[in-house]
Amino acid sequence: MTRIAFLGTGLLGSALAEAAAKRGDQVTVWNRTADKARALEQFGITVANTPADAVRGAKHVHLVLKDDAVVSDVIAKLRPGLDEGAIILDHTTTLPALTAERVKTLNADGVNYLHAPVFIGPAAARAGQGTILVAGPRKLFEVVKNDLERFAPKVEYAGERGDLAAVYKLSGNAFIIGINALVADVLTVSGSAGVSPEEAMRVVQFFDPASVISGRGRNMIAKAYAPSFELEMARKDVRLMIETAGDKPLSSLPGIAARMDALIAEGRGAEDLAVMGKDAVT
């Protein structure tokens, strides 16, 4: 039985803590809103009154918090109760620059700290599924690796560069959020044309989205803009999408149109659609 602590019991934090308790770990939690933490008592989880109380005796301390400011505040408050040798695993999605500074300064100050953001939803957390990214001192990663694999089958060590897992996490979330926005726009455009959502989603069977992402990404990285889908033609298609949607709100297409217009004004309209990434890669 491992004694661990979770600070932050929102949707993800509570799911991770519940799964740990069901596996047999001795879990203590703390949350700014105590009622959210007390809901976990039914799983044999102890609720602490303060961050310092929560981490006393814990081998691993898991942070699942809102942002950088909250992370810094909570770490300051938990340190009086932190055992020597305990390792802080920060699962919070944070700003890379501030994350790198935390990894550097905390470890230099004798606090064992790793940044470990996750690609795990609450349901996946309860089922022990998903991916954990880890950045920070390798010696600390080697200590926690096996324990992290109990939370998720895929644990990826990004290396000692403190901000790299944070960059990967933001990049992954950009894909998730961007795809979500595009799916919403597809349903809006198709619905405006009298096509059911179920029929509209059949479109993804007609091509390979993963191949499009990797192929266009390679072209952007190589700055390979020989046209296979000219930007001007793509802009025409976006105009047709927006016109079909009519007065219904769109999540992403207007912003895409604005970027295309700026590039066409620069004289890039005859180049491939991949030219949209020309300023992204240096």
Buried (B, 14 or more C-beta within 10 A) or exposed (E): EBBBBBBBBBEBBBBBBBBBBEEEBBBBBBBBEEEBBBBBEEBEBBBBEEBBBBBBEBBBBBBBBBEBEBBBEBBEBBBEBBEEEBBBBBBBBBEBEBBBBBBBEBBEEEBBBBBBBBBBBBEBBBEBBBBBBBBBBEEBBEBBEEBBEBBBEEBBBBEBBBBBBBBBBBEBEEEEEEEEBBBBBBBBBBBBEEBEEEEBEEEEEEEEEEEEEEEBEEBBEEEBBEBEEBBBEBBEEBEEBBEBBEEEEBBBBBEBBEBBEEBBEEEBBEBBBBBBBBEEEE
